[in-house]
Amino acid sequence: MNRRIAIAFLLSAQAFALCQCSAPEVVAPLTPMAHAQHLRDDGRLADAELEFKRLADQGEPRAILELAETQILRGHHADALALLKPRLAADVNDAEAAGLLARAYDGLGRIDEAVTTYARRLTLKPDDVTAAVRMSDLLLARGDPDHASRVAYAGLKLHPGEPRLLVLAARSMLARGRVPTALDLAKQATEAAPRNADAWLVLGQVQAMAGDLAEAEASLRVALEIVPDGRDAQSELASVWLEQGATDKAVTLLQKLVKTLPGDASLWNQLAVAKHKAGNSDGAIAALDMAISLQPRRPVLFRNLAEVALDAGWPDRAVQAAAQARVLVQARVQDGVTTPELDQLQLRAIIAAVMTQRVCRHDHNSAGLEQELLTAAQKSAIKTTPAELTAAANTVEDAVRAAVARCRAAPAQGK
């Protein structure tokens, strides 16, 4: 073989080898189910939902579950509920359907049904940490810290050191008044997840409850370093500052918060407390009016309004607010307020109102005062005795003084 032929042979061999290496790889087409899942993973939820519906109509076994998952992701919880409820009824051991149905109830705000269905999910799949976390969280929101702690502890047996469960266990124990246990759990949570803002938040809350205000402030600052706009951490920090006597700092922080979250009634209520503590009763009343406009069925807001109005020299308004709180409590609205507490508050407001009216019309004759007070109390359906009237009257001297000052200033303001 001469040199020219040899070179040609080598070049042809290299070309053949190159063609062998660069041959296109044959990719199998996606199945219809995989294609729909790809659409969902790509964020094309509406298109994915249409594909899953088509597959469900064709009898694809997993299509209903995948369709429900997609509807939940789109916020269409009622549609998912309609799919899943009969499926779980037909097979109570369907763990996937139970998990998705719990999420659908959860998204609709149907807490009791969500809790029951999360419990079903955990019975079928005990190691579902996300279900345990959410169920415990909902139980706390429902005001059942005992059950919440049991769920959290059961999860921790299967997932020791899981930060989310440690946080919920700490919150549950704090709600039960078990402060030392809550403190230990919260410290474990921060050690397990030092960049978890919720862990530092609950540690700060426990420290504040224990009276360790400096430590609480430090923990809350760590939480805010991790999540600077954390609503709960800022709210808790404002409470700590109030306890420390840094009222102006608390008011400033809360004013910033309500501007950011103007629809949060709890923040307006907290701002009212801070302004009242700062001596700005009118500002506190304005903040409570805003809170009530947002949540008009919360007895505690009307209770707080009655207290502030009484201190500010508006006994008639205090009577009305206390009466509204009583109506709500009697209608079984649960808000940590009791009827006896409200009866006593309204009685004090009635006494202040009657005594203020007498002083402002220059009626200093005490004859008939006791009977007038008893009659006013009876009209408000408050049972009391002369001795109880006297005891309550001794607590409203400052309120009467403030109210009298207002009525005496009124003519001068009108000139």
ZAGUKE-940482 format. One line per 8 residues: number of its first residue (from 1); their letters; for each residue x, y, z of C-alpha. Coordinates in steps of 0.25 Angstrom, whole numbers, plus 5000, padded with zeros to 4 digits. Each point is the difference from the previous one (the first is absolute). Example, Ala and Ser with C-alpha at 12.3 -4.5 7.8 and 13.67 -1.06 7.14 Angstrom:
2
1	as	5049:4982:5031  5006:5014:4998
END
This chain:
415
1	mnrriaia	5000:5000:5000  5006:5013:4996  5001:5012:5009  4988:5007:4993  4991:4988:5001  5004:4998:5015  4996:5015:5003  4987:4999:4993
9	fllsaqaf	4997:4987:5008  5003:5006:5013  4991:5012:4997  4988:4992:4996  5002:4992:5013  5000:5012:5009  4988:5005:4993  4993:4987:5002
17	alcqcsap	5003:5001:5015  4995:5014:5001  4987:4996:4994  4999:4989:5010  5002:5009:5012  4991:5011:4995  4988:4991:4997  4987:5007:5005
25	evvapltp	4994:4993:5013  4986:4995:4998  4991:5006:5012  4988:4992:5003  4987:5010:4999  4994:5003:5013  4988:4992:5004  4987:5009:5001
33	mahaqhlr	5001:4999:5016  5014:5004:5000  4997:5012:4990  4989:5005:5009  5010:4999:5012  5010:5007:4992  4990:5012:4998  4998:5001:5014
41	ddgrlada	5014:4999:5004  5003:5011:4990  4989:5009:5007  4990:4999:4989  4989:4996:5010  4988:5003:4991  5005:4991:4988  5004:4989:5010
49	elefkrla	4986:5000:5006  4994:4999:4986  5009:4988:4997  4997:4993:5013  4985:5002:4998  5001:4994:4986  5008:4988:5006  4990:4998:5011
57	dqgeprai	4988:5000:4990  5008:4989:4993  5001:4992:5013  5015:5002:5003  5001:4994:5014  5009:5011:5006  4994:5012:4993  4989:5004:5010
65	lelaetqi	5011:5001:5011  5009:5008:4991  4988:5009:4996  4997:5002:5014  5014:5004:5003  5001:5010:4989  4986:5006:5004  5006:5002:5014
73	lrghhada	5012:5007:4995  4991:5009:4992  4992:5003:5012  4988:4993:4995  4998:4992:5013  4985:4998:4998  5002:4993:4987  5010:4991:5006
81	lallkprl	4991:4997:5012  4989:4996:4990  5010:4990:4994  5006:4995:5012  4989:4998:5010  4992:4989:4993  5014:4993:4997  5004:5000:5015
89	aadvndae	4985:4995:5003  5002:4989:4991  5013:4996:5005  5003:5005:5014  5014:4994:4999  5004:5009:4989  5012:5007:5006  5002:5010:4988
97	aagllara	4986:5004:4999  5000:5002:5015  5012:5009:4999  4994:5008:4989  4986:5001:5006  5006:5006:5013  5008:5010:4992  4987:5004:4992
105	ydglgrid	4992:5002:5013  5012:5008:5006  5000:5009:4988  4985:5002:5002  5002:5004:5014  4991:4988:5005  5010:4998:5012  4992:4989:5007
113	eavttyar	4999:4991:4988  5014:5003:4996  5005:4995:5014  4991:4987:4999  5006:4997:4986  5014:5003:5003  4998:4990:5012  4995:4990:4990
121	rltlkpdd	5012:5003:4991  5010:4998:5012  4993:4987:5004  5003:4995:4986  5013:5006:4998  5006:5003:5014  5013:5005:4995  4994:5012:4992
129	vtaavrms	5007:5011:5007  4993:5011:4992  4986:4995:5004  5005:4999:5015  5005:5015:4999  4987:5005:4994  4991:4992:5009  5007:5005:5012
137	dlllargd	5000:5014:4995  4985:5000:4997  4997:4994:5014  5008:5012:5006  4992:5009:4992  4987:4993:5005  5004:5002:5014  5004:4986:5003
145	pdhasrva	5014:5000:5005  4999:4986:5007  4997:4993:4987  5010:5009:4992  5011:4995:5009  4996:4986:4999  5001:5000:4985  5013:5008:5000
153	yaglklhp	5006:4990:5010  4995:4988:4992  5007:5006:4988  5013:5002:5008  5001:4986:5003  5000:4996:4985  5008:5013:4997  5009:5003:5011
161	geprllvl	5006:5014:5000  4990:5005:4989  5000:5015:5002  4986:5003:4995  4995:4990:5010  5009:5005:5011  4994:5014:4998  4986:4995:5001
169	aarsmlar	5003:4992:5012  5006:5012:5006  4988:5009:4997  4990:4989:5005  5007:4999:5013  5001:5015:5001  4985:5001:4998  4998:4989:5011
177	grvptald	5008:5009:5010  5012:4990:5000  5010:5010:4998  5013:4992:5004  4996:4989:4990  4997:5010:4990  5014:5007:5002  5007:4987:4998
185	lakqatea	4993:4997:4987  5002:5014:4995  5015:4999:5003  5000:4986:4993  4993:5006:4988  5011:5012:4998  5011:4990:5002  4994:4990:4989
193	aprnadaw	4997:5012:4991  5008:5012:5003  4995:5008:4988  4985:4997:5003  4993:5013:5003  4988:4992:5006  5010:4993:5010  5005:5013:5005
201	lvlgqvqa	4987:5007:5000  4994:4989:5010  5013:5001:5008  4998:5014:5002  4985:4998:5003  5003:4990:5011  5011:5009:5006  4991:5012:5000
209	magdlaea	4990:4991:5008  5010:4996:5009  5004:5015:5003  5013:4999:4993  4998:5013:4992  5014:5002:4996  5002:4986:4995  4986:5001:4993
217	easlrval	5004:5013:4993  5013:4993:4995  4993:4988:4995  4990:5008:4992  5011:5008:4994  5006:4988:4995  4987:4996:4994  4999:5013:4993
225	eivpdgrd	5014:4999:4995  4995:4987:4993  4987:5006:4995  5000:5015:5001  4985:5002:4998  4995:4989:5009  4987:5005:5005  4999:4991:5012
233	aqselasv	5015:5003:5005  4997:5015:4998  4987:4999:5008  5007:4992:5011  5012:5010:5000  4990:5011:5002  4994:4993:5012  5013:4998:5006
241	wleqgatd	5003:5015:4999  4987:5003:5007  5004:4991:5011  5013:5007:5001  4994:5013:5000  5005:5004:4986  4986:5005:4997  5004:5010:4989
249	kavtllqk	5008:4989:4993  4988:4990:5000  4990:5011:4995  5010:5003:4988  5002:4986:4996  4985:4997:5001  4996:5012:4992  5010:4995:4989
257	lvktlpgd	4994:4986:5001  4985:5005:4998  5004:5008:4988  5006:4988:4994  4989:4991:5004  4988:5009:5002  4990:4988:5000  5006:4994:5012
265	aslwnqla	4990:5002:5011  5009:4994:5011  5011:5010:4996  4990:5012:5002  4996:4994:5013  5015:4999:5005  5002:5014:4995  4988:5005:5008
273	vakhkagn	5006:4993:5013  5014:5007:4997  4993:5014:4998  4992:4998:5012  5012:4997:5008  5007:5012:4994  4988:5009:5006  4994:5002:4986
281	sdgaiaal	4986:4995:5003  4993:5007:4988  5011:4993:4991  4997:4987:5006  4985:5002:4998  5003:5003:4985  5008:4987:4999  4990:4992:5006
289	dmaislqp	4989:5006:4991  5008:4995:4988  5002:4986:5006  4985:4999:5003  4997:5004:4985  5009:4989:4996  4995:4989:5010  4986:5005:5005
297	rrpvlfrn	4997:4987:5007  5012:4999:5010  4996:5002:5014  5014:5004:5005  5000:5012:4991  4988:5006:5006  5005:4996:5014  5012:5008:4997
305	laevalda	4993:5012:4994  4991:5000:5013  5012:5000:5009  5007:5011:4992  4987:5009:4998  4998:4999:5015  5014:5004:5003  4999:5012:4990
313	gwpdravq	4987:5005:5006  4990:4995:4990  4991:4991:5010  4988:5000:4990  5009:4994:4989  5006:4990:5010  4986:4995:5004  4996:4998:4985
321	aaaqarvl	5013:4993:4997  4999:4991:5012  4986:4997:4997  5004:4996:4986  5011:4991:5005  4990:4993:5009  4990:4997:4988  5012:4994:4993
329	vqarvqdg	5004:4991:5011  4986:4996:5003  4999:4996:4985  5011:4990:5003  5011:5008:4993  5013:4995:5007  5010:5010:5002  5006:4998:5013
337	vttpeldq	4990:5009:5007  4990:4996:5010  4986:5005:5004  5003:5003:5014  5012:5009:4996  4991:5007:4990  4989:5002:5010  5010:5006:5010
345	lqlraiia	5005:5009:4989  4987:5005:4996  4995:5002:5014  5013:5009:5002  4996:5008:4987  4986:5002:5005  5004:5005:5013  5010:5010:4994
353	avmtqrvc	4989:5005:4990  4990:5002:5010  5009:5007:5010  5006:5009:4989  4986:5004:4995  4996:5004:5014  5013:5008:5002  4999:5007:4987
361	rhdhnsag	4986:5005:5003  5005:5004:5013  4991:4990:5008  5008:4997:5012  4989:4994:5008  5003:4985:5003  4985:4997:5003  4995:4990:4990
369	leqellta	5014:4997:4994  5000:4986:5004  4987:4997:4995  5003:5007:4987  5012:4991:4998  4993:4987:5004  4989:5004:4989  5010:5003:4990
377	aqksaikt	5007:4986:5002  4987:4993:4999  4997:5006:4987  5013:4995:4995  4997:4986:5006  5011:5001:5010  4997:4994:5014  5007:5007:5011
385	tpaeltaa	4998:5004:5015  5002:5013:5007  5013:4995:5006  5005:4996:4986  4996:5014:4995  5008:5006:5011  5012:4992:4997  4999:5003:4985
393	antvedav	4998:5015:5002  5013:5000:5008  5007:4996:4987  4995:5011:4991  5004:5013:5007  5011:5003:4989  4990:4996:4989  4990:5010:5006
401	raavarcr	5010:5011:5001  5004:4998:4986  4986:5000:4995  4996:5013:5008  5012:5007:4995  4995:4997:4986  4986:5005:5002  5005:5013:5007
409	aapaqgk	5010:5003:4989  4989:4998:4989  4992:5013:5002  5014:5008:5000  5003:4992:4987  4987:5004:4994  5002:5015:5002
END
